[in-house]
């Protein structure tokens, strides 16, 4: 259901529980609305006062004159249901923000109360934010009981937070850096409106989202597919989204019975969702603010960075982190570098890159250095570190940076580390509309993460009803791990390449194997972890040896048979798998396999459906990729055939969501083409 306009742009607001006490939520709510110039009708309900903060007060919501668009409710939880019912049914109220706690946050009874209130709001087609939140700030009203209330900018950041307190802390950290806000949403218990619903609203609001930035703090993702749909749409329209997802448990991985299950953790599903949607993930408030700050600048023209500084240490640290995150800070060899050094800068300055103009460097020298950099040194971007040792004001230097940010054809990133010595100058810089960074290492990481984001890939339609019918026939009546014969049938029906194999349940069947079937691998059937139980024997060259191994394998507890396959000499061992993660759907995993799987963890993950371009991107992102291409005379693999296998795995997951886990490990390569030699599938 779309968010009702009464919540976004009300013409009248009532504060239920408004008071003169500015240290109470109701009192501060009312003051914030008045101080930030809500231009509609403003009402107060307080049974103990005739006037509150200069406004007439009504003893009960039923006494309010006429209709009221939006109610901000800050009264004890036990009174809220009757108030909402009266407002919804008698006063035409369609927007509700419930500040009060004491609902689902307190237990089952509170949750039931919360659900009844949400149902009442939905019955009249209204919208409910909260309960247990701080409210909503947008360019029409400041409906929060907290401070600070930022000065709003229509081109500022939209902040969506599951936690009211966290939203306050984000604003407190962001405002001193110059980050501006367009709106601040706090969803609290999200009885009706969650983060994904706000994303849907923003998606509907921004026809052209170019230049828009959105920050999200979330503790739950209730509807990941809705996140994916609307975040992706916003990114496609030009928005940049950065999000923190907190509270992801690793408990599920401890109980996993397969390699895929152990690696396809809930956190991995969040990573995959964000990558698929074009959301840049952060892991803390400052992480998120710095990434949103980077988004305020144009994209670098290239990965070639010129670092200009008046302090050597920060420049060295920035250079290190930039190099680790995909940027080059190359030595400047242009003939004009010598001219800059000898004719412009003081003796002792360095123009190698970083360009160090020294602590005594002037605004004029900074200006010339930036001009030389832009004209001669071919930057893709420029980072300027400029603080002060406290010897003199730096107003002129910051005016130089301001001018170059505005006129430069490449981004100029200001790093201002002197929080005390240049506090006044930084405030003036921010008043010019600028964002600045204070920590060079956090900036370098944020910049690196923003440029390394995966691109958005097409989401192919891989549904095939005919294939699904065939697959369902194979798994009919099955639950848990499938038997090897069903695994083989399932994979072959999906068009996946499976090695020839024999299932041996009697020693007589083993004796019937032809001589040209050897050498073989023998694997016990029954135990989930074959290797750990000694259930895998390789390179068996003849029947006598095979008989001996068969007897030994059948003595392993839970053994029901032996799988016999021809040996394959493979240049590399790879891994692929599927893991269902509730409403997220299936994660597809790929990477280096065999005994290196859990040691190196060279694994990439994505959500299905996944097409060939996306699967090729993640294959190229693997550390082992140079080996896959062929390395130092060693043969590589048929990469298109590998991508085709992964694509068919995605098709299988889309058409058989009953799969809980699938392990293909190892995947070997015969004549450079992949072949599945070991597979486990749990339904």
Long-range contacts (C-beta under 8 A, 24 or more apart in sequence): 1-122, 1-125, 1-127, 2-200, 2-201, 2-204, 3-127, 3-193, 3-197, 3-198, 3-200, 3-201, 4-94, 4-95, 4-125, 4-126, 4-127, 6-69, 6-70, 6-93, 6-94, 6-95, 6-126, 6-127, 7-70, 7-94, 7-95, 7-96, 7-97, 7-127, 7-129, 7-136, 8-95, 8-138, 8-140, 8-201, 9-140, 10-40, 10-69, 10-70, 10-95, 10-140, 10-141, 11-40, 11-41, 11-69, 12-40, 12-41, 12-42, 12-43, 12-66, 12-67, 12-68, 12-69, 12-70, 13-38, 13-40, 13-41, 13-42, 13-43, 13-68, 13-69, 13-70, 13-71, 13-72, 13-141, 13-143, 14-42, 14-43, 14-44, 14-45, 14-61, 14-64, 14-68, 14-70, 14-71, 14-72, 14-87, 14-93, 15-42, 15-43, 15-44, 15-45, 15-72, 15-74, 16-45, 16-61, 16-71, 16-72, 16-73, 16-74, 16-75, 16-83, 17-45, 17-46, 17-73, 17-74, 17-75, 18-44, 18-45, 18-46, 18-52, 18-53, 18-55, 18-57, 18-74, 19-46, 19-49, 19-52, 20-49, 20-52, 20-53, 24-74, 25-74, 25-99, 25-145, 26-74, 26-75, 26-99, 26-145, 27-53, 28-145, 28-146, 28-147, 29-72, 29-74, 29-99, 29-135, 29-143, 29-144, 29-145, 30-55, 32-142, 32-143, 32-144, 32-145, 32-147, 32-149, 33-72, 33-141, 33-142, 33-143, 35-142, 35-149, 36-141, 36-142, 36-149, 38-140, 38-141, 38-142, 40-69, 40-141, 41-68, 43-68, 61-86, 61-87, 61-91, 62-86, 62-90, 62-91, 64-91, 66-91, 67-91, 67-92, 67-93, 68-92, 68-93, 69-93, 69-94, 69-95, 70-94, 70-95, 70-96, 70-97, 70-143, 71-95, 71-96, 71-97, 72-97, 72-99, 72-135, 72-143, 73-97, 73-98, 73-99, 73-100, 74-99, 74-100, 74-145, 75-100, 76-100, 76-102, 77-101, 77-102, 77-103, 77-106, 77-110, 77-113, 77-131, 78-102, 80-113, 80-117, 80-131, 81-113, 81-116, 81-117, 81-120, 84-117, 84-120, 84-121, 85-120, 88-120, 88-121, 88-123, 88-124, 88-126, 89-124, 93-126, 94-124, 94-125, 94-126, 94-127, 95-126, 95-127, 96-121, 96-126, 96-127, 96-128, 96-129, 96-130, 97-128, 97-129, 97-130, 97-133, 97-135, 97-136, 97-143, 98-128, 98-129, 98-130, 98-131, 98-132, 98-133, 98-188, 98-191, 99-130, 99-131, 99-132, 99-133, 99-134, 99-135, 99-145, 100-130, 100-131, 100-132, 101-131, 101-132, 102-131, 102-132, 103-131, 103-132, 103-189, 103-191, 104-132, 104-189, 104-191, 105-132, 105-189, 114-189, 114-191, 115-191, 117-191, 118-191, 118-192, 121-192, 122-192, 127-192, 127-193, 128-191, 128-192, 128-193, 129-185, 129-186, 129-187, 129-188, 129-192, 129-193, 130-186, 130-187, 130-188, 130-189, 130-191, 131-188, 131-189, 131-191, 132-164, 132-188, 132-189, 133-164, 133-186, 133-187, 133-188, 133-189, 134-164, 134-165, 134-167, 134-168, 134-186, 134-188, 135-164, 135-186, 136-183, 136-184, 136-185, 136-186, 137-181, 137-183, 137-184, 138-182, 138-183, 138-184, 139-182, 139-183, 144-184, 144-186, 148-172, 148-175, 150-175, 150-180, 150-181, 150-184, 151-180, 152-180, 152-181, 152-182, 152-183, 153-180, 153-181, 153-182, 154-182, 155-180, 155-182, 155-211, 155-212, 156-180, 156-181, 156-182, 157-181, 157-182, 157-213, 157-214, 157-215, 157-292, 158-182, 158-183, 158-184, 158-185, 158-202, 158-212, 158-213, 158-214, 158-215, 159-183, 159-184, 159-185, 159-214, 159-215, 159-216, 159-217, 160-185, 160-187, 160-195, 160-198, 160-199, 160-214, 160-215, 160-216, 160-217, 160-218, 161-185, 161-186, 161-187, 161-216, 161-217, 161-218, 162-186, 162-187, 162-188, 162-190, 162-195, 162-217, 162-218, 162-219, 162-220, 163-217, 163-219, 164-188, 166-217, 166-285, 167-217, 169-285, 170-215, 170-217, 170-285, 170-288, 170-289, 173-285, 173-286, 173-289, 174-289, 174-292, 176-430, 177-289, 177-293, 177-430, 177-435, 177-436, 177-437, 177-438, 178-293, 178-429, 178-430, 178-433, 178-434, 178-435, 178-436, 179-289, 179-292, 179-293, 179-296, 179-435, 180-433, 190-220, 190-222, 194-220, 194-222, 194-223, 195-221, 195-227, 196-221, 196-222, 196-223, 196-226, 196-227, 196-230, 197-226, 199-226, 199-227, 199-230, 199-231, 199-234, 200-226, 200-230, 202-230, 202-234, 202-239, 203-230, 203-233, 203-234, 203-237, 206-234, 206-237, 206-239, 207-237, 208-237, 208-238, 209-234, 209-237, 209-238, 209-239, 210-237, 210-238, 210-239, 211-238, 212-238, 212-239, 212-240, 213-239, 213-240, 213-241, 213-242, 213-292, 213-295, 213-296, 214-239, 214-240, 214-241, 214-242, 215-241, 215-242, 215-243, 215-288, 215-289, 215-292, 216-241, 216-242, 216-243, 216-244, 216-279, 217-243, 217-244, 217-246, 217-285, 217-288, 218-243, 218-244, 218-245, 218-246, 219-245, 219-246, 219-247, 220-247, 221-245, 221-270, 221-273, 221-584, 222-583, 223-583, 224-269, 224-273, 224-583, 224-584, 224-585, 225-583, 225-585, 227-273, 227-277, 228-273, 228-276, 228-277, 228-607, 231-277, 231-278, 231-279, 232-276, 232-277, 232-278, 232-456, 235-277, 235-278, 235-279, 235-456, 236-278, 236-456, 240-280, 240-292, 240-295, 240-450, 241-277, 241-278, 241-279, 241-280, 242-279, 242-280, 242-281, 242-282, 242-288, 242-291, 242-292, 242-295, 243-274, 243-279, 243-280, 243-281, 243-282, 243-288, 244-281, 244-282, 244-283, 244-284, 244-285, 244-287, 244-288, 245-270, 245-274, 245-281, 256-661, 257-528, 257-661, 257-682, 258-528, 258-577, 258-661, 258-663, 258-680, 258-682, 259-575, 259-577, 259-597, 259-598, 259-663, 259-665, 260-577, 260-578, 260-579, 260-589, 260-661, 260-662, 260-663, 261-579, 261-661, 262-598, 263-577, 263-579, 263-589, 263-601, 263-603, 263-605, 264-577, 264-579, 264-581, 264-587, 264-589, 264-605, 264-661, 266-581, 268-587, 268-605, 269-581, 269-584, 269-587, 269-607, 271-605, 272-584, 272-587, 272-605, 272-606, 272-607, 273-584, 273-607, 275-453, 275-454, 275-606, 276-457, 276-459, 276-606, 276-607, 278-453, 278-456, 280-449, 280-450, 280-453, 286-442, 287-442, 287-445, 287-446, 290-437, 290-439, 290-442, 290-443, 290-445, 290-446, 291-446, 291-449, 291-450, 293-435, 293-437, 293-446, 294-413, 294-443, 294-446, 294-447, 294-450, 295-450, 296-435, 297-411, 297-412, 297-413, 298-410, 298-411, 299-411, 299-451, 300-380, 300-381, 300-410, 300-411, 300-447, 300-451, 301-379, 301-380, 301-381, 301-409, 301-410, 302-379, 302-380, 302-381, 303-327, 303-328, 303-380, 303-451, 304-328, 304-330, 304-378, 304-379, 304-380, 304-381, 305-329, 305-379, 305-380, 305-381, 305-382, 305-383, 306-332, 306-353, 306-355, 306-373, 306-377, 306-379, 306-381, 306-382, 306-383, 307-353, 307-354, 307-355, 307-382, 307-383, 307-385, 308-354, 308-355, 308-357, 308-366, 308-369, 308-370, 308-373, 308-382, 308-383, 308-384, 308-385, 309-354, 309-355, 309-356, 309-357, 309-384, 309-385, 309-386, 310-356, 310-357, 310-358, 310-359, 310-360, 310-361, 310-366, 310-385, 310-386, 310-387, 311-356, 311-359, 311-385, 311-387, 311-417, 312-354, 312-356, 314-385, 314-415, 314-417, 314-440, 315-354, 315-356, 315-385, 315-440, 316-354, 317-440, 317-441, 317-444, 318-354, 318-383, 318-385, 318-415, 318-440, 318-441, 318-443, 318-444, 319-354, 320-444, 321-440, 321-441, 321-444, 321-445, 321-448, 322-383, 322-444, 322-447, 322-448, 324-448, 325-444, 325-445, 325-447, 325-448, 325-449, 325-452, 326-448, 326-451, 326-452, 327-444, 327-447, 327-448, 327-451, 329-353, 329-354, 332-377, 334-376, 334-377, 336-372, 336-375, 336-376, 336-377, 337-372, 337-376, 337-377, 339-372, 340-368, 340-369, 340-372, 344-368, 344-369, 344-372, 345-369, 353-377, 359-389, 359-391, 360-391, 362-396, 362-397, 363-394, 363-396, 363-397, 363-399, 363-400, 366-397, 366-400, 366-401, 367-400, 367-403, 367-404, 370-400, 370-404, 370-408, 370-412, 374-404, 374-408, 374-409, 374-410, 379-410, 380-410, 381-410, 381-411, 381-412, 381-413, 382-408, 382-410, 382-411, 382-412, 382-413, 383-412, 383-413, 383-415, 383-440, 383-443, 384-412, 384-413, 384-414, 384-415, 385-415, 385-417, 385-440, 386-414, 386-415, 386-416, 387-416, 387-417, 387-418, 387-421, 387-422, 388-418, 388-421, 388-422, 388-425, 389-421, 390-418, 390-421, 393-424, 393-425, 394-422, 394-425, 395-425, 395-428, 398-422, 398-425, 398-426, 398-428, 398-429, 401-429, 402-429, 402-432, 402-434, 405-434, 413-437, 413-443, 413-447, 415-439, 415-440, 415-443, 454-617, 455-617, 457-610, 457-611, 457-613, 457-614, 457-617, 458-611, 458-613, 458-614, 459-609, 459-611, 460-609, 460-610, 460-611, 461-609, 462-608, 462-609, 462-650, 462-651, 462-654, 462-655, 463-654, 463-655, 464-651, 464-655, 467-493, 467-494, 467-651, 467-655, 468-655, 468-656, 471-652, 471-655, 471-656, 472-656, 475-656, 475-658, 475-683, 478-683, 479-683, 480-682, 480-683, 481-528, 481-680, 481-681, 481-682, 481-683, 482-681, 482-682, 482-683, 483-525, 484-525, 484-561, 484-563, 486-681, 487-679, 487-680, 487-681, 488-679, 490-652, 490-656, 490-681, 491-676, 491-679, 494-648, 494-649, 494-651, 494-652, 495-648, 496-645, 496-648, 496-649, 496-652, 496-676, 497-645, 497-673, 497-674, 497-675, 497-676, 498-675, 498-676, 498-679, 499-565, 499-566, 499-568, 499-668, 499-675, 499-676, 499-677, 500-565, 500-566, 501-563, 501-564, 501-565, 502-563, 502-564, 502-565, 503-561, 503-562, 503-563, 503-564, 504-550, 504-561, 504-562, 504-563, 504-564, 505-560, 505-561, 507-547, 507-550, 507-551, 510-543, 510-546, 510-547, 510-550, 510-562, 510-564, 511-543, 511-547, 513-543, 513-546, 513-564, 515-542, 515-543, 517-564, 517-566, 518-542, 518-543, 518-546, 518-566, 519-566, 519-567, 520-546, 520-564, 520-565, 520-566, 520-567, 521-564, 521-565, 521-566, 521-567, 521-677, 522-546, 522-549, 522-550, 522-553, 522-562, 522-563, 522-564, 523-553, 523-562, 523-563, 523-565, 523-678, 524-553, 524-554, 524-556, 524-559, 524-561, 524-562, 524-563, 525-559, 525-560, 525-561, 525-562, 525-563, 526-556, 526-558, 526-559, 526-560, 526-561, 527-556, 527-557, 527-558, 527-559, 528-680, 530-678, 533-557, 535-559, 538-567, 539-567, 565-677, 568-668, 568-669, 568-670, 568-675, 568-677, 570-666, 570-668, 570-669, 570-670, 571-627, 571-634, 571-635, 571-636, 571-637, 571-669, 571-672, 572-624, 572-627, 572-628, 572-637, 572-669, 573-665, 573-666, 573-667, 573-668, 574-637, 574-642, 574-666, 574-667, 574-668, 574-669, 574-674, 575-603, 575-663, 575-664, 575-665, 575-666, 575-667, 576-645, 576-646, 576-649, 576-664, 576-665, 576-667, 577-661, 577-662, 577-663, 577-664, 577-665, 578-608, 578-649, 578-652, 578-653, 578-659, 578-661, 578-662, 579-660, 579-661, 579-662, 580-657, 580-659, 580-660, 580-661, 585-653, 585-657, 586-653, 586-654, 586-657, 586-659, 588-646, 588-649, 588-650, 588-653, 590-615, 590-618, 590-619, 590-622, 590-646, 591-622, 591-624, 592-622, 592-623, 592-624, 593-664, 593-665, 593-666, 593-667, 594-665, 594-666, 597-665, 608-650, 608-653, 608-654, 609-650, 609-651, 609-654, 610-646, 610-647, 610-650, 611-647, 611-650, 612-643, 612-644, 612-647, 615-643, 615-646, 615-647, 615-650, 616-643, 619-643, 619-646, 635-672, 636-672, 637-669, 637-672, 637-673, 637-674, 638-669, 638-672, 638-673, 638-674, 641-672, 641-673, 641-674, 642-674, 645-674, 658-683, 659-683
